[in-house]
């Protein structure tokens, strides 16, 4: 199972903090993490194994959208910063559209991501 992780600059610390709540599950489950470049670097520094793609503005969002379109992703976690402008907003919108078109679960905030991960870890625990 492959999970894509993306976080705008103001949300990268939130992504690492979110993942820390599921550290044991992520290390024991058959889950591959893939992330845009800078987000992936933050995740990697926190001790997680992650496949790093290009940074979001350099095409990483599009790479993840391509993976979603090819049904290679189980879910996408994208912690967006709704209070800041982003020059690559068309890529963000395209990624969200692709997730909707291909029915890929997408969480854009920690509350939604937490619900998705809780269900995922229940599935792995057999509960």
C-alpha positions as CSV (number, residue, x, y, z in Angstrom):
1,X,0.0,0.0,0.0
2,X,1.3,3.4,-0.9
3,X,0.3,6.7,0.8
4,X,1.2,10.1,-0.7
5,X,2.2,12.9,1.7
6,X,2.3,16.6,0.8
7,X,2.4,19.7,3.1
8,X,2.6,23.3,2.3
9,X,5.5,25.1,4.0
10,X,3.5,26.3,7.0
11,X,2.1,22.7,7.5
12,X,5.3,20.6,7.3
13,X,5.7,20.4,11.1
14,X,2.1,19.5,11.4
15,X,2.7,16.6,9.0
16,X,5.6,15.2,11.0
17,X,3.6,15.6,14.2
18,X,0.7,13.8,12.7
19,X,2.9,10.9,11.5
20,X,4.4,10.6,15.0
21,X,1.0,9.5,16.3
22,X,1.1,6.5,14.0
23,X,4.9,5.7,14.2
24,X,4.6,2.0,15.3
25,X,1.8,1.3,12.8
26,X,3.8,2.8,9.9
27,X,6.9,0.8,10.8
28,X,5.1,-2.5,11.2
29,X,2.6,-2.3,8.3
30,X,3.2,-2.8,4.7
31,X,2.9,0.9,3.9
32,X,5.2,2.8,1.5
33,X,5.3,6.5,2.0
34,X,5.8,8.8,-0.9
35,X,6.1,12.6,-0.6
36,X,7.0,15.7,-2.5
37,X,10.6,16.7,-2.0
38,X,10.7,19.2,0.8
39,X,7.9,17.5,2.7
40,X,9.8,14.2,2.2
41,X,13.0,15.6,3.6
42,X,11.2,16.7,6.8
43,X,9.6,13.3,7.1
44,X,12.9,11.5,6.5
45,X,14.7,13.7,9.2
46,X,12.0,12.5,11.6
47,X,13.1,8.9,11.1
48,X,10.6,7.6,8.5
49,X,11.5,5.8,5.3
50,X,10.0,7.8,2.4
51,X,10.3,8.0,-1.3
52,X,11.0,11.6,-2.2
53,X,9.7,13.1,-5.5
54,X,10.2,16.6,-6.9
55,X,9.2,19.5,-4.7
56,X,5.6,20.6,-5.2
57,X,6.2,23.7,-7.2
58,X,8.8,21.8,-9.4
59,X,6.3,19.1,-10.4
60,X,5.9,16.9,-7.3
61,X,2.2,17.6,-7.0
62,X,1.8,16.5,-10.7
63,X,3.9,13.4,-10.0
64,X,1.6,12.4,-7.2
65,X,-1.5,13.2,-9.4
66,X,-0.1,10.8,-12.0
67,X,0.3,8.1,-9.4
68,X,-3.3,8.7,-8.3
69,X,-4.6,8.5,-11.9
70,X,-2.8,5.2,-12.4
71,X,-4.4,3.9,-9.1
72,X,-1.0,3.4,-7.5
73,X,-2.1,5.2,-4.3
74,X,-4.3,4.1,-1.4
75,X,-4.7,7.6,-0.2
76,X,-3.3,11.2,-0.3
77,X,-2.7,13.3,2.7
78,X,-2.2,16.9,1.7
79,X,-2.0,19.4,4.5
80,X,-2.8,22.6,2.7
81,X,-2.3,26.1,4.1
82,X,-5.6,27.9,3.2
83,X,-4.3,31.2,4.5
84,X,-1.3,31.6,2.2
85,X,-1.0,32.1,-1.6
86,X,0.7,29.3,-3.6
87,X,2.0,29.9,-7.1
88,X,1.4,26.3,-8.0
89,X,-2.3,26.4,-7.0
90,X,-3.3,25.0,-10.5
91,X,-1.3,21.9,-9.7
92,X,-3.0,21.6,-6.3
93,X,-6.4,21.8,-7.9
94,X,-5.4,19.3,-10.5
95,X,-4.3,16.8,-7.8
96,X,-7.5,17.2,-5.9
97,X,-9.6,16.8,-9.1
98,X,-7.6,13.6,-10.0
99,X,-8.3,12.2,-6.5
100,X,-12.0,12.9,-7.0
101,X,-12.1,11.4,-10.5
102,X,-10.3,8.2,-9.5
103,X,-11.9,7.9,-6.0
104,X,-8.7,8.2,-4.1
105,X,-9.3,9.2,-0.5
106,X,-7.9,12.7,0.2
107,X,-7.4,14.4,3.5
108,X,-6.5,18.0,3.5
109,X,-6.2,18.5,7.3
110,X,-5.1,16.6,10.3
111,X,-8.6,15.8,11.6
112,X,-9.6,14.0,8.3
113,X,-6.2,12.3,8.0
114,X,-6.5,11.0,11.6
115,X,-9.9,9.4,10.8
116,X,-8.4,7.8,7.7
117,X,-5.3,6.5,9.5
118,X,-7.3,5.2,12.4
119,X,-9.4,3.1,10.0
120,X,-6.3,2.0,8.2
121,X,-4.6,0.8,11.3
122,X,-7.8,-1.0,12.5
123,X,-7.7,-2.8,9.2
124,X,-4.1,-3.9,9.8
125,X,-4.8,-4.9,13.4
126,X,-7.8,-7.0,12.3
127,X,-10.3,-5.2,14.5
